[in-house]
Amino acid sequence: MDSETTILGLKNQVKQFCDDREWDEFHNAKEFFIGIITEASELLEQFRFKSESEIEEMLKDSNKRESIGNKLADVFISLLRFAQRYDFDLSDELSTKITINEINYPISKAKGSSKKYTEL
C-alpha cells in the first residue's frame, strides 16, 4: 500500500529478490534502461489506437487493469533497481526536478498550456 511504503523499503525488496537469484552480474545501467524502455513500450502498446473513451472503459475492466498494473510494476522495478544499484536517492531527485520544473514552468506562463518551457 502506497501510504504504508517507503521508497527505501521498495528498493530493499527489489534488491532482495535479485540477490536471492544472484542477478547482479546481469544488472548494469544499460540493461536497466533497456528494460525500462521495453516495459514502457509494452505498456504503451495497450493504449495504442485507443480513443479516450476506450481507455476509460479499459481502465474499468479488472483484467485490463491487472495487465496495466503489471507493466507499471515492471517499469518501476527496473527504475528502483537502477536507483538502488547506483545509489540514487529518488526522493531527492524528484524534489530537485520539481524545483527545476517550477522555474521552467512558472504558473503565470504555463497554467493551462502544454507547451514546452522553451516555447513559453
N, C-alpha and C positions, 0 to 999 in steps of 0.2 A: 504494500500500500504506500503510495507516494507520501502521505502525511506521516508515515512512521519510518521512512527510509532515508538514509544519508547517501550522498554520492560515494563517500569512502566505503560505506558498507557494500554498495553495489560493486565498486572496484574490487574489493576483497572477495566478494562472492565469485566474480568472474575469474579472478586470479586463482582461487582455489580450484575451480572447475578445470582450468587449463593446467595448473600444476599437477593435479591428480592424473592427468593424461600425458604429462611430460611434453607439452606442445611448445615450450619456449623456443626451441630451435626453428620452428616454423613461423613464429610470430615476430616479424620485423616490420618496420614502418611501411615499406612498400606493400607488403601483404595485407596490412590493416587497411590501407587506403584502397587497395583493390577490392577488399571485402566490403568496405563502406559503399563504394560506388556500385558494386554488383548487387548488393542487397537493396540499396536505394532504387536502383533501376527495376528490380523485381517489384518493389512497392509501387513505383510509378506506373508500371505495366498494368496494374489493377485499375488504374484510373484513366488509362488511355482511351480516347474516343468516347468518353462518358460525358453527358451533359451534367449540369449542376443538379438537376432533379434526379437523374440516375444515380449520382454519387450520394445524394441524401438518402435515397432508397437503399442503396448498397450498405450504407452505414447503419441502417436499421436491421439488416439481416445478420443474425448471430454467426452464421458460418463465414460470411464475408468479413465481418468484424474480427473474427478469430484469425483469419488469414492475414488481414492488415496488421493486426497486433503482433503476429509472429514476425512479420517483416520489419516492423518498427523495432522489435526487440533485437533482431539480427543486426540492424544498423547500430543500435545502442550498445550492444555487446562489443562490437568492433571498436567503437568510439571509446568506451570505458576501458577496454583492454589497452588500447594505444596510450591513453592518458595514464593508466597505471604503470605500464612498462617504461614510459619515457618521462614520468614524473611531471605531469601537467596537472595543476590544480584547476579543475573545471569551474569551480565556483569563482575563483579569482579571474579566470579567463573570461567568463561570462560577464562579470562586473566590469572588467576593463572594456570589453566590446560594447556593452550598453553605454558606457560613458562616451566612447568614440562615436557611437551612433547618435547620441544626444547632441553632440557637436555637429555631426554631418547632417542630421535631420532635425533642425530646430522646429518646434511646434508651429511657429509663425510661418514657416515656409513649407513644411512637409504635411501638415494636417490635411487629410482628405486627398493626398496626392500619392501616386505610385511611382513618381519619377525618381530616378537615381539622384543621389546628392549632388553629383556633378552637373545635373540639369536644373536644379532648383534655383 
